[in-house]
Amino acid sequence: MFNLRKYDLTPTTLIFLVILFAFFIVFLIYPIVYVFSQAFYLSEVRLFSIDERFKDELDNSIFSESLALEFSNNGHETSQNITILPIKEGKWEIYDEGGNYVIKQEEGKLNVYTKGKFSLGFFKLMVTNPLQRESIINSMVLGFVVTLATTILSLPLAYCLVRYNFPGRSLFQGLILVPMVMPPFVGAIGMRQLFSRMGSVNLILMKLGIIEPQNAIDWLGTGFWGVVILEVLHLYPIMYLNIAAAMANVDPSLEEAAESMGAGRLRLLRTITLPLMVPGYFAGASVVFIWAFTDLGTPLIFEYRKVIPIQIFNMVADIRANPMGFSLVVVVILLSLGFFYLSKKFMGTKRYEMMSRGHVDIRERKAGKIGTIIIYIFILSVIFVAVLPHISVVLLSITQKWSGTILPEVYTLDHFREISSHELTLPSIKNSLIYSTISTFLDLLVGILIAYILARRKVPGKDALDLLSMLPLALPGLILAFGYVACFSGSFIDPRDNPTVLLVVIYAVRRLPYMVRSAYAGFQQTSIALEESSMSLGASPFKTIQKITFPLIIANLVAGGILSFAFAMLEVSSSLILAMKKEFFPITKAIYYVFGRVGDGPYIASAMGILGMVLLIISLVLAGRFLGKRMGELFRA
């Protein structure tokens, strides 16, 4: 029997729980359930029309011979056992042995439709339709290639920066995170400038006499490798943070024991270090795969259109006429959740426990002169390649025109001035500031409340609340945005009319896990004995939180808030889908829109990208100062 006495269920806590679950049901569960219901639902199809003189018969549930004749003349025979059910004014459902129908009064006539029913037809169409089939395959390949490439790049980086001690290590540990400061779809603008047929790379090769102008190399090709390179350069820091944290936590006594038994470095790495790093690795790999699999902005810039995100994006406009979009979204949800499940199951097949407790000393070696030189060359090469798109975007933003030359010839700040006067750019920046500020306050409010309940209260549904708060990590913005358009169309928050409410909500929901993890870590580090002492002296729970708990966790809250604000400002997929009218464009939608403008479009878009990059740099530096080495925990699945 359910015993409420074992829970800390005060009236205030109960009210908060109801509000939190209601929030998640409306803005997280309902859109997903609605998408699933539409994906497996064969919608009504108009068959033929009949005269309005049959309306009185339908209202009285009479299926006359003349009405049966109308059905027969249109190729639909009916039986004697027919049931007519009036649904509302101007709509009736007809149930017959041969099939069920819906009749609607529309524009002065009665239209007869087939009744909607459960169907797997759209999923079958994915297999038979060449475009959908190819898009699914391309997205899967893209996700796996990006994950594999980030692994190959991040593993030696983490090994060098965690296991070797050399001059400048701390500086390098910060520099390799630089690619995180720009959304990959902004970096794609710079990549196009560098690697197009007449881009800087080909021009350098022509000047060196390696290739002829007529044989210019098409580096980007169909756009696949351009997308892969940009996403790898943007996502490898996330993989690195997870691998480095996992490697730092490996108990050195296990490796020392293996070495004492004659294990060489390679065997030690293969049999001890890597297996113990598996949980941390899969935490990063899950994030990287889902991000690459569902990235919308980068394929759009590179015009690599045969991927699932772009197919879903294209179907938003006719979401009611073409239900295929719902089925594609379901595929993305199932594949995303399936990847998380497989990673957890794989980790669960073996035990990765270590006997040590508390702080683990990192096992380091001195690199030596030759080792230091090799490490320098490797890390500097990675950093140079990683910042090339950023350098290109910076150059594009400060040049009048860059075409046919290796570097720009005329420099100017006019594009930054145009941002302040352009009809679209300045309003979009203001919109993003408003959306992001409100969403950050919402994240703070909801995140602190959830973290407090999880850390300090024993309540029913605690595990469900924890799951719901972390679920956005497994649900890309593309999916939630599509669900919002589908289930809130026609309501007072219809994004086609005004997307402000939904943009604020989706920014908050997407970044909520960061805030919950930051606040929860703060509560865990704060002894509950301090709160108990305060209340034992007569302080109310609210005053205790205000005077004792809040000051102790303020650093975590500030860090989580800064990251939530910065990433909300630069949210791509949700903004591209939900913002449909220019007056409501956030900065990322404005960048995409301006980029497509002939002439100065790429230059103004690059200038806006630089503003976003500066904002994110400041945010990451500030968050890093508050969170320190624990910052990597925010980017784990």
Residue, then its C-alpha position, 0 to 999 in steps of 0.5 A: m500500500f502507498n504510504l505517504r508518511k515516509y515522504d517529505l510531502t508538505p503542501t508547498t512541496l506538493i504544489f511545486l511537484v504538481i507545477l513541475f510535472a504539469f510543465f513537463i507534460v505540456f511542453l515535453i511529453y505532450p509534443i512527443v506523444y502527439v507526434f507519435s499519434q500522428a505518425f501512426y495515423l492515416s489521415e482523412v482523404r476526401l472522396f467525393s461531395i454530395d448535395e446539402r439537401f442530405k443534411d437533415e437526414l444526417d442530423n436525424s441519423i437516417f441513411s436513405e436510399s437516395l444517399a446510398l445511391e450517391f455513395s454507389n454512384n461514386g464507387h462506394e457500395t454500402s450495406q443495410n447495417i449503417t450507423i450515423l453518429p452526429i459529432k458536432e454541427g456540420k460533421w457526421e461519422i458513418y460506420d458501415e461493414g464495408g468501411n467507415y466515413v466522415i462527412k463534413q459540411e464545407e463551403g456550401k456542400l457536404n464532403v465525404y472523407t475516409k475515416g482516419k485509422f492506424s497505419l504504418g504506411f508512412f514508415k513503409l514509404m520511408v523504405t520505398n521512397p528513394l529520397q527518404r531512404e537515402s536521407i536516413i542512411n546519410s544521417m546515420v553515416l554522418g553521425f557515426v563518421v563524426t563520432l569516430a573522427t572525434t574519438i580518433l582526434s580526442l583520445p590522443l589529445a586527452y592522453c597527451l594533456v592528462r598523462y604528460n607533464f610539459p611546459g604550457r600544458s594548462l594553456f593548451q588545455g584551454l586553447i583546444l576548447v576554442p572551437m566551442v565558441m562558434p556554432p558550426f553553421v556559422g563556421a560553415i560560412g568560413m569553410r566555404q570561403l576557404f575550400s570552394r573551387m576558387g577559395s583560398v586553399n585552391l588559390i594557394l595550390m595554384k600559386l605554388g604550381i601544384i594544380e591548374p585553374q581548370n583543375a581546381i579541386d572540389w574539396l567540399g564535393t556534395g557537402f558531406w565532408g564539409v559537414v563532417i569536418l565542421e562538426v568534428l572541429h566543433l564537437y571534439p572538445i565535448m568528446y575530449l572533456n569526457i575522455a579527459a575526465a574519465m582518464a583522470n579518474v583511472d586508479p593509478s594503482l591498477e596500472e602500476a600493478a599491471e606494469s609490475m607484472g610485465a605489461g607494456r604501455l600498449r597492452l596497459l592502455r588496451t587492457i586497463t586504461l581504455p576499459l576503465m574509460v568506457p563509461g566516460y567515453f560513451a557519455g561523450a559519444s552519445v552527445v556527439f552522435i545525437w548532435a551530428f545526427t540531428d544538426l540542421g544548420t551546417p547541412l543547410i549552409f553546405e547544401y547537403r540536403k539529403v539528410i533527415p534534419i533538412q527533410i523534417f525542416n522542409m516538411v514544417a511548411d506543409i505539416r498538415a498536408n504531408p504527415m511524413g514529417f511526423s514519421l521522420v521525427v519518430v525515427v529520429i526519436l527512436l534512433s536517438l533513444g536507441f543509441f542511448y539505450l545501447s550505450k548504457k546496455f553496453m556499459g552494463t555488460k561489464r563492471y568498470e568499478m575501481m577500489s579507490r575512493g575519493h580523490v585519485d592522483i593522476r598518473e603523469r610522466k614528464a614528456g622530455k624534450i623530444g616528447t614535448i616537441i611531438i606533443y607541441i606539433f600535434i596539439l598546435s596542428v589541431i588548434f590551427v585546423a580547428v580555428l581556420p573556420h573562425i579566422s575565415v569568418v573574422l576575415l569575412s566580417i572585416t573585408q569589403k569583398w573577398s573573391g579570387t584572392i588568398l586573403p582579402e585586399v580591402y578591410t573595413l568595419d562597415h558590416f558591423r555598422e550595418i548590423s546596427s542599421h539593418e532592418l533585420t539584424l539589430p531587431s534579431i539581436k534584441n529578440s535573442l536577448i529577450y528570449s534568452t534572458i527570460s528562458t535563463f530566468l525560467d531555467l534558474l527557477v525550475g532548475i533550482l527547484i528540481a535540484y533542491i527536491l532531488a537533493r533535499r527532499k524525499v518525495p514520490g515520483k523523484d526518479a521520474l522528475d530526474l528523468l524528465s529533467m534530463l530527457p532534453l539531452a536525448l531529444p534534439g531541438l529539431i524534434l521538440a520544435f517540430g512537435y511544438v509547431a504540430c501540437f500548438s498550431g491553432s492555439f493562442i501560442d501558435p508559432r505561425d502567429n507569434p513564436t515568442v512563448l514557444l521560443v522562450v520555453i524551448y530554449a529553457v527546456r533544452r538548457l534545463p539539464y545544464m542548470v539542474r546539474s549545476a545546482y544539484a552539484g552545489f546542493q551535494q557539496t553543501s552539507i545539510a547539517l548547516e541547514e538543519s542547524s539554521m532551522s533548529l535555531g528557529a529560521s524558516p526553510f525559506k530563510t535558511i535557503q536564502k541565508i545559508t544554502f543560496p550563498l554557498i551554491i551561487a557559483n554553480l547557479v551563476a555558471g549554469g545561468i551563463l551557459s544557459f543564456a549563451f547557448a540559448m542566444l546561439e540555438v540553431s535548430s529550434s530557431l530555424i523552425l519556430a521563427m517564421k516571421k521576420e519580426f520574431f527572428p532570433i540572431t541565428k535565424a537572421i544569420y541564415y536568412v542574411f547569408g542567402r542574400v546575394g552580395d553582402g549577405p555572407y559578410i553581414a552574416s559573418a559579422m553577426g557570427i563574430l558577435g555570437m562568438v564573442l558572447l560565447i567566449i565570455s560566457l565560457v570563460l566566466a563559467g569556467r572560472f566558477l565551475g573549474k574542472r567540473m565544467g565537463e560534467l555539463f556536457r555528458a549524456 
